[in-house]
Amino acid sequence: MSDKIHALIPAIPEFTKEIVAKNLRDGYWLEAADLNKDGNIDLFGYGLTLGELYWYESPEWKKHLIIDKIKMPVGADYADITCNGYPDAIVCYELYGPIGTIYDPDTAGGKIDWIENPGADLSKGDRWKRHYVGRTTGMHRLRAGYFTQNEKIEILGFPIVAKEDVHAVLPVVLFTQPDDVFNADEWKMTVIDDSTFRMIHGAEKKKGLISGSSRDSVILASDEGVTWLYYDEEEHIWRRVLIGTGELTQFEKTGFKGSGDMDVGRIGSDPFSYVAAIEPFHGNTVAVYYKQDTLPPQNAQWQRVLLDIYGDPNENGEGPGHQVVCADFDGDGEDEFIIGLRGPWPWQGVFYYKAIDISKGIFAKWRISDESVARIAIADFKNRGKIDFATIAYSVPNYYVAKDAKIVVHYNEIPLIEDR
């Protein structure tokens, strides 16, 4: 069968699931990394209320406690901060005050810790050690990488709300790894933008988007829509590229606008071919931004196409959408994207989108899971050369609590190209 026909008749996405943890008391965040360096990808995850972080050891998914007594952990990432080959966790916490909503940020919170992986002693079951990084009110998402240089880990921090108002302008901050990471009181913080963004909800680190550079950059979802943020090494400045302004028609009714989460997809040789987004904040709308030309992203003309609307906003003005992930699930060299919906049913689960004609914004769609989803983590969990995904249910008391909350791994059963 020719490549052209393959493009017109995509492989039907098939995934089999394995339950990692069930009857979760709370659920929100999930990451995938080889935490014990045994060649298998593990999971670490948690909810907002219990203050307990766990890792789940692959392949049996044995549950281990990392730390407890951390107040309201929210966003996380990981990096080898100690340079011993073992990934360390990085977590922001103490987001909200007594009311426990986005309208009540903890003005003494928004803290970030990096949490030291015991490394070779991990199997002993000792608690991981916490180290303070810094803080900014409303800290909600963070990404660790090499954004301005290639020698020290940097952490980009993104608040979601400010003390003044839920839609006040926010500071985007950069923390730089100190020379002595074990004994430093905190990391140096630099404000890189304090006049552009409001209500940042999604932040994804991407490598390979900056022409001629191996450094990391980020794609953001905020009130402003979808923005690419990167450091211009030649001019020594941060640059913002607005891809699109997001969903604007619901604002008068819900108070929300712009974008809630997004990811960048590759088509052919272009790693920045399209952006898939859930819009607006905790939105019900799935849209794709695709290029109308072949220019680099900062010079391209972008077209927005609306793909789906999942239900109506609830009494809080929110929909079920929470995360978007792009990856090459079917092995054809081009990225598909999946979205995670928290619920309630039928607006719950994971939907899979495949580009049929990117030049016209045409995608095919399948439902591939019916579990509630707060976050999605992707990895090759069985070391088969296929991208699988794992999900954790959205279960946050006094906000949204999924029924039968679980962590689930979904194994990719799509036939490889050579087997079709």
Secondary structure, DSSP 8 states (H G I E B T S, - for coil): --HHHHHHS-----EEEEEEEES-S-B-EEEEE-TT-SSS-EEEEE-SSS--EEEEETTTTEEEEEE---SSEEEEEEE-SSSSSS-EEEEEE--B-TT-STTSB-TT--EEEEEE--GGGGGGT---EEEEEEE-TTEEEEEEE-SS-SSS-EEEEEES--SS-TTSB--EEEEE--S-TTT-SS-EEEEEESSS-BS--EEEEEES-STT---EEEEEEETTEEEEEEEETTTTEEEEEEEE--B-TTHHHHS--B-SEEEEEEETTEEEEEEEEEETTTTSEEEEEEESSSS-TTT--EEEEEEEE-S---TTS--SEEEEEEE-SSSSSS-EEEEEEE-STTSEEEEEEEEEEGGGTEEEEEEEE-S--SEEEEE-TTSSS--EEEEE--EETTTEE-TT-EEEEEEE----GGG-
